[in-house]
């Protein structure tokens, strides 16, 4: 949540949200969906786009309304704003991508409880102008998306032998059932956190 104290520069925000303060592998936020929906790239991509949209628009809305929101009900209003955009995402998926909507199940609705979205609204949008808040929300969502897509890439590749539903592994290569089960998501998330931390420690040294 360091962006709230740092100067609101687009480049610094981008680097922070994509790398140095990445919400998944640095702050370990929003990992329920990272572990639950990353067995297929298509589902992961659509879920991540929904989070990017919700985070960006929630930040923008909270920043626009911050002076009109009483302090005592600030968190409730932020939750209502987030819920509004999540409902839009859910309706669009049900209308245009019903198969994906059924595959994602309750996880679309659980975007409301995603700590990344509430965290950015409270820590950044509440104290920054609308445009830069929108940028912060979008890049936070992009940082979330990047990690999920990496996890989904390897899980789908080794679990089903496909990428975005297209067969890419040779026929003789056996599908690894463990890769589409929750333990593999824990493994890859831990691996990404370990690699990221090591790279950062080397840069710092």
C-alpha positions as CSV (number, residue, x, y, z in Angstrom):
1,X,0.0,0.0,0.0
2,X,3.1,2.2,-0.3
3,X,1.6,4.2,-3.3
4,X,-0.5,6.3,-0.9
5,X,2.6,8.0,0.6
6,X,4.6,8.1,-2.6
7,X,4.4,10.9,-5.2
8,X,1.6,10.1,-7.6
9,X,3.7,9.7,-10.7
10,X,2.3,7.3,-13.4
11,X,5.7,5.6,-14.1
12,X,6.3,5.0,-10.4
13,X,2.8,3.7,-9.9
14,X,3.2,1.3,-12.9
15,X,6.5,-0.1,-11.6
16,X,5.2,-0.4,-8.1
17,X,2.0,-2.2,-9.0
18,X,3.5,-4.5,-11.6
19,X,6.7,-5.3,-9.7
20,X,7.9,-3.8,-6.4
21,X,4.5,-3.9,-4.7
22,X,2.7,-6.5,-6.9
23,X,-0.5,-7.3,-5.1
24,X,-0.1,-11.1,-5.6
25,X,3.5,-12.0,-5.0
26,X,4.6,-9.1,-2.9
27,X,1.5,-8.3,-0.8
28,X,-0.1,-11.8,-1.1
29,X,-3.6,-10.4,-1.7
30,X,-6.4,-11.8,-3.7
31,X,-4.9,-15.3,-3.8
32,X,-8.2,-17.1,-3.5
33,X,-9.0,-16.5,-7.2
34,X,-5.3,-17.0,-8.0
35,X,-5.6,-20.6,-6.7
36,X,-9.1,-21.3,-7.9
37,X,-9.5,-20.1,-11.5
38,X,-6.0,-20.6,-12.9
39,X,-6.4,-24.0,-14.5
40,X,-7.5,-22.6,-17.8
41,X,-6.0,-19.5,-19.5
42,X,-9.4,-18.4,-21.0
43,X,-11.1,-18.4,-17.6
44,X,-8.1,-16.7,-16.0
45,X,-7.9,-14.0,-18.6
46,X,-11.6,-13.1,-18.3
47,X,-11.6,-13.2,-14.5
48,X,-8.5,-10.9,-14.5
49,X,-10.0,-8.5,-17.0
50,X,-13.1,-8.3,-14.7
51,X,-10.8,-7.4,-11.7
52,X,-8.9,-4.8,-13.8
53,X,-12.2,-3.2,-14.8
54,X,-13.5,-3.3,-11.3
55,X,-10.4,-1.9,-9.6
56,X,-9.9,0.9,-12.1
57,X,-13.5,2.0,-12.1
58,X,-13.9,1.7,-8.3
59,X,-10.8,3.8,-7.8
60,X,-12.1,6.4,-10.2
61,X,-15.5,6.5,-8.5
62,X,-14.2,6.6,-5.0
63,X,-11.8,9.4,-5.9
64,X,-14.6,11.4,-7.5
65,X,-16.9,10.9,-4.5
66,X,-14.4,11.1,-1.6
67,X,-15.3,14.6,-0.5
68,X,-19.0,13.7,-0.4
69,X,-18.6,10.5,1.6
70,X,-18.9,10.8,5.4
71,X,-15.9,9.3,7.2
72,X,-18.0,7.0,9.3
73,X,-19.5,5.2,6.3
74,X,-16.5,5.4,4.0
75,X,-15.9,1.6,3.9
76,X,-19.5,0.8,3.4
77,X,-19.8,3.2,0.4
78,X,-16.5,1.8,-1.1
79,X,-18.0,-1.7,-0.8
80,X,-21.2,-0.6,-2.5
81,X,-19.2,1.0,-5.3
82,X,-17.2,-2.2,-5.9
83,X,-20.3,-4.3,-5.8
84,X,-21.9,-2.1,-8.5
85,X,-19.1,-2.8,-10.9
86,X,-18.9,-6.5,-10.0
87,X,-22.6,-6.8,-10.9
88,X,-21.9,-5.2,-14.3
89,X,-19.1,-7.7,-14.9
90,X,-21.4,-10.6,-13.8
91,X,-24.3,-9.5,-16.0
92,X,-22.0,-9.1,-19.1
93,X,-20.5,-12.5,-18.6
94,X,-24.0,-14.1,-18.2
95,X,-25.2,-12.4,-21.3
96,X,-22.3,-12.9,-23.7
97,X,-20.1,-15.6,-22.2
98,X,-22.5,-18.0,-20.4
99,X,-20.1,-21.0,-20.5
100,X,-17.3,-19.0,-18.9
101,X,-19.8,-17.5,-16.4
102,X,-20.8,-21.0,-15.3
103,X,-17.1,-22.2,-15.2
104,X,-16.1,-19.3,-12.9
105,X,-19.2,-19.8,-10.8
106,X,-19.1,-17.9,-7.5
107,X,-15.7,-16.4,-8.0
108,X,-17.0,-13.5,-10.1
109,X,-19.2,-12.4,-7.2
110,X,-16.3,-12.8,-4.8
111,X,-14.4,-10.0,-6.6
112,X,-16.4,-7.8,-4.2
113,X,-14.3,-9.2,-1.3
114,X,-11.0,-9.0,-3.2
115,X,-8.5,-7.3,-0.9
116,X,-6.7,-5.7,-3.8
117,X,-9.7,-3.6,-4.8
118,X,-10.7,-2.5,-1.4
119,X,-7.1,-1.8,-0.5
120,X,-6.5,0.5,-3.5
121,X,-9.7,2.3,-3.0
122,X,-8.9,3.0,0.7
123,X,-5.1,3.5,0.4
124,X,-4.9,5.4,-2.9
125,X,-8.2,6.6,-4.4
126,X,-9.3,8.1,-1.1
127,X,-6.5,10.6,-1.1
128,X,-5.6,11.1,-4.8
129,X,-7.1,12.8,-7.9
130,X,-9.5,10.8,-10.2
131,X,-7.3,10.2,-13.2
132,X,-4.2,9.0,-11.3
133,X,-6.5,6.9,-9.1
134,X,-7.9,5.3,-12.3
135,X,-4.4,4.6,-13.4
136,X,-3.5,3.1,-10.1
137,X,-6.5,0.8,-10.2
138,X,-5.8,-0.3,-13.7
139,X,-2.1,-1.1,-13.0
140,X,-2.9,-2.9,-9.8
141,X,-5.3,-5.1,-11.8
142,X,-2.6,-5.6,-14.4
143,X,-0.2,-6.7,-11.8
144,X,-2.8,-9.2,-10.6
145,X,-3.5,-10.4,-14.1
146,X,0.2,-10.9,-14.9
147,X,0.8,-13.3,-12.1
148,X,-2.5,-15.2,-12.7
149,X,-1.7,-15.6,-16.4
150,X,1.8,-17.1,-15.6
151,X,0.3,-19.6,-13.2
152,X,-2.5,-20.5,-15.7
153,X,0.0,-20.9,-18.5
154,X,1.9,-23.7,-16.8
155,X,-1.2,-25.3,-15.2
156,X,-3.1,-25.6,-18.5
157,X,0.0,-26.6,-20.5
158,X,1.0,-29.5,-18.3
159,X,-2.5,-30.3,-17.0
160,X,-4.3,-30.4,-20.3
161,X,-1.6,-30.1,-22.9
162,X,-3.3,-27.0,-24.3
163,X,-3.0,-23.2,-24.4
164,X,-6.3,-21.2,-24.7
165,X,-7.9,-24.5,-25.5
166,X,-5.7,-25.4,-28.4
167,X,-3.6,-28.6,-28.2
168,X,0.1,-27.8,-28.2
169,X,1.8,-30.7,-26.4
170,X,2.6,-33.9,-28.5
171,X,0.2,-36.8,-28.2
172,X,2.6,-39.0,-26.4
173,X,3.0,-36.4,-23.5
174,X,0.8,-37.5,-20.6
175,X,-1.5,-34.9,-18.9
176,X,-0.5,-34.2,-15.4
177,X,-3.7,-34.4,-13.4
178,X,-2.0,-32.8,-10.4
179,X,-1.5,-29.6,-12.4
180,X,-5.3,-28.9,-12.5
181,X,-5.7,-29.5,-8.8
182,X,-5.4,-26.8,-6.1
183,X,-2.0,-28.0,-4.8
184,X,-0.3,-27.1,-8.1
185,X,-1.6,-23.5,-7.8
186,X,0.0,-23.3,-4.3
187,X,3.2,-24.6,-5.7
188,X,3.4,-22.1,-8.6
189,X,2.4,-19.2,-6.5
190,X,5.1,-20.1,-4.0
191,X,7.6,-20.4,-6.8
192,X,6.7,-17.1,-8.3
193,X,7.0,-15.4,-4.9
194,X,10.4,-17.1,-4.3
195,X,11.8,-16.0,-7.7
196,X,10.4,-12.5,-7.4
197,X,11.9,-12.0,-3.9
198,X,15.3,-13.3,-5.1
199,X,15.4,-11.0,-8.0
200,X,14.5,-8.0,-5.8
201,X,17.1,-9.0,-3.2
202,X,19.8,-9.1,-6.0
203,X,18.7,-5.7,-7.3
204,X,18.8,-4.3,-3.8
205,X,22.3,-5.7,-3.2
